[in-house]
Amino acid sequence: MSEPSIPRPTRGYAVAVWAAAVLIGATLGVAAGLVTQNAWIGIGVGAAVIALVGLSSVLAVRRGGHGTVEGAPPWTGDAAARHHNGAS
């Protein structure tokens, strides 16, 4: 019995997510820099937003395995015999 694989982000999806993250981060970084009149705050806010948006998007795709065989605990399903000593 073959188990379904966990969907992984494709290269195109990853490029699109990170490009959107850079666009959003740059926009918010420039806005923060203009509001505070401090370029370093704008750079910091932009970098933080890029990291948060990009990483959270990629991690959200990797969590797509929940609800599949791979997302189940090891003591359930076909793997139960390998991980459980037989006691109830």
CYANA upper distance limits for C-alpha pairs under 8 A (distance plus 0.5 A):
  3 GLU  CA     69 VAL  CA      7.08
  3 GLU  CA     70 GLU  CA      8.40
  4 PRO  CA     68 THR  CA      7.73
  4 PRO  CA     69 VAL  CA      7.62
  5 SER  CA     65 GLY  CA      8.38
  5 SER  CA     70 GLU  CA      8.23
  6 ILE  CA     62 ARG  CA      8.03
  6 ILE  CA     64 GLY  CA      7.24
  6 ILE  CA     65 GLY  CA      5.35
  6 ILE  CA     68 THR  CA      8.26
  6 ILE  CA     70 GLU  CA      7.73
  7 PRO  CA     61 VAL  CA      7.94
  7 PRO  CA     62 ARG  CA      7.43
  7 PRO  CA     64 GLY  CA      6.97
  7 PRO  CA     65 GLY  CA      7.28
  8 ARG  CA     61 VAL  CA      7.39
  8 ARG  CA     62 ARG  CA      6.59
  9 PRO  CA     13 TYR  CA      6.53
  9 PRO  CA     14 ALA  CA      6.81
  9 PRO  CA     58 VAL  CA      7.64
  9 PRO  CA     61 VAL  CA      6.91
  9 PRO  CA     62 ARG  CA      7.74
 10 THR  CA     14 ALA  CA      6.74
 11 ARG  CA     15 VAL  CA      6.68
 12 GLY  CA     16 ALA  CA      6.66
 13 TYR  CA     17 VAL  CA      6.58
 14 ALA  CA     18 TRP  CA      6.62
 14 ALA  CA     58 VAL  CA      7.61
 15 VAL  CA     19 ALA  CA      6.49
 16 ALA  CA     20 ALA  CA      6.64
 17 VAL  CA     21 ALA  CA      6.59
 17 VAL  CA     54 GLY  CA      6.64
 17 VAL  CA     57 SER  CA      7.39
 17 VAL  CA     58 VAL  CA      8.16
 18 TRP  CA     22 VAL  CA      6.59
 18 TRP  CA     50 ILE  CA      8.26
 18 TRP  CA     54 GLY  CA      5.82
 19 ALA  CA     23 LEU  CA      6.73
 20 ALA  CA     24 ILE  CA      6.60
 21 ALA  CA     25 GLY  CA      6.36
 21 ALA  CA     49 VAL  CA      7.86
 21 ALA  CA     50 ILE  CA      5.41
 21 ALA  CA     51 ALA  CA      8.13
 21 ALA  CA     53 VAL  CA      5.97
 21 ALA  CA     54 GLY  CA      5.83
 22 VAL  CA     26 ALA  CA      6.34
 22 VAL  CA     50 ILE  CA      5.90
 23 LEU  CA     27 THR  CA      6.67
 24 ILE  CA     28 LEU  CA      6.71
 24 ILE  CA     49 VAL  CA      7.88
 24 ILE  CA     50 ILE  CA      7.60
 25 GLY  CA     29 GLY  CA      6.29
 25 GLY  CA     45 VAL  CA      7.94
 25 GLY  CA     46 GLY  CA      4.85
 25 GLY  CA     47 ALA  CA      6.99
 25 GLY  CA     48 ALA  CA      8.04
 25 GLY  CA     49 VAL  CA      5.40
 25 GLY  CA     50 ILE  CA      5.27
 26 ALA  CA     30 VAL  CA      6.52
 26 ALA  CA     46 GLY  CA      5.82
 26 ALA  CA     47 ALA  CA      8.49
 26 ALA  CA     50 ILE  CA      8.34
 27 THR  CA     31 ALA  CA      6.70
 27 THR  CA     46 GLY  CA      8.00
 28 LEU  CA     32 ALA  CA      6.51
 28 LEU  CA     42 GLY  CA      8.21
 28 LEU  CA     45 VAL  CA      7.58
 28 LEU  CA     46 GLY  CA      6.47
 28 LEU  CA     49 VAL  CA      8.17
 29 GLY  CA     33 GLY  CA      6.53
 29 GLY  CA     41 ILE  CA      8.23
 29 GLY  CA     42 GLY  CA      4.77
 29 GLY  CA     43 ILE  CA      6.27
 29 GLY  CA     44 GLY  CA      7.79
 29 GLY  CA     45 VAL  CA      5.66
 29 GLY  CA     46 GLY  CA      4.40
 29 GLY  CA     47 ALA  CA      8.12
 30 VAL  CA     34 LEU  CA      6.59
 30 VAL  CA     42 GLY  CA      6.14
 30 VAL  CA     43 ILE  CA      8.24
 30 VAL  CA     46 GLY  CA      7.94
 31 ALA  CA     35 VAL  CA      6.60
 31 ALA  CA     42 GLY  CA      7.68
 32 ALA  CA     36 THR  CA      6.54
 32 ALA  CA     41 ILE  CA      7.35
 32 ALA  CA     42 GLY  CA      5.46
 32 ALA  CA     45 VAL  CA      7.46
 33 GLY  CA     37 GLN  CA      5.96
 33 GLY  CA     38 ASN  CA      5.71
 33 GLY  CA     39 ALA  CA      5.59
 33 GLY  CA     40 TRP  CA      7.86
 33 GLY  CA     41 ILE  CA      6.42
 33 GLY  CA     42 GLY  CA      4.40
 33 GLY  CA     43 ILE  CA      7.92
 34 LEU  CA     38 ASN  CA      7.62
 34 LEU  CA     39 ALA  CA      8.32
 34 LEU  CA     42 GLY  CA      8.11
 36 THR  CA     41 ILE  CA      7.98
 38 ASN  CA     42 GLY  CA      7.12
 39 ALA  CA     43 ILE  CA      6.70
 40 TRP  CA     44 GLY  CA      6.59
 41 ILE  CA     45 VAL  CA      6.53
 42 GLY  CA     46 GLY  CA      6.49
 43 ILE  CA     47 ALA  CA      6.59
 44 GLY  CA     48 ALA  CA      6.60
 45 VAL  CA     49 VAL  CA      6.61
 46 GLY  CA     50 ILE  CA      6.64
 47 ALA  CA     51 ALA  CA      6.71
 48 ALA  CA     52 LEU  CA      6.62
 49 VAL  CA     53 VAL  CA      6.43
 50 ILE  CA     54 GLY  CA      6.36
 51 ALA  CA     55 LEU  CA      6.31
 52 LEU  CA     56 SER  CA      6.31
 53 VAL  CA     57 SER  CA      6.58
 54 GLY  CA     58 VAL  CA      6.87
 55 LEU  CA     59 LEU  CA      6.51
 56 SER  CA     60 ALA  CA      6.44
 57 SER  CA     61 VAL  CA      7.04
 58 VAL  CA     62 ARG  CA      6.98
 59 LEU  CA     63 ARG  CA      6.77
 60 ALA  CA     64 GLY  CA      7.37
 65 GLY  CA     69 VAL  CA      8.46
 65 GLY  CA     70 GLU  CA      6.83
 65 GLY  CA     71 GLY  CA      5.97
 66 HIS  CA     70 GLU  CA      7.76
 66 HIS  CA     71 GLY  CA      4.89
 66 HIS  CA     72 ALA  CA      7.82
 67 GLY  CA     71 GLY  CA      6.10
 67 GLY  CA     72 ALA  CA      7.37
 68 THR  CA     72 ALA  CA      7.16
 69 VAL  CA     77 GLY  CA      8.43
 72 ALA  CA     76 THR  CA      7.27
 74 PRO  CA     79 ALA  CA      6.42
 74 PRO  CA     80 ALA  CA      6.96
 74 PRO  CA     83 HIS  CA      7.07
 75 TRP  CA     79 ALA  CA      6.76
 75 TRP  CA     80 ALA  CA      4.87
 75 TRP  CA     81 ALA  CA      8.27
 75 TRP  CA     83 HIS  CA      6.22
 75 TRP  CA     84 HIS  CA      6.70
 76 THR  CA     80 ALA  CA      5.52
 79 ALA  CA     83 HIS  CA      6.93
 80 ALA  CA     84 HIS  CA      6.06
 81 ALA  CA     85 ASN  CA      7.88
 81 ALA  CA     86 GLY  CA      7.92
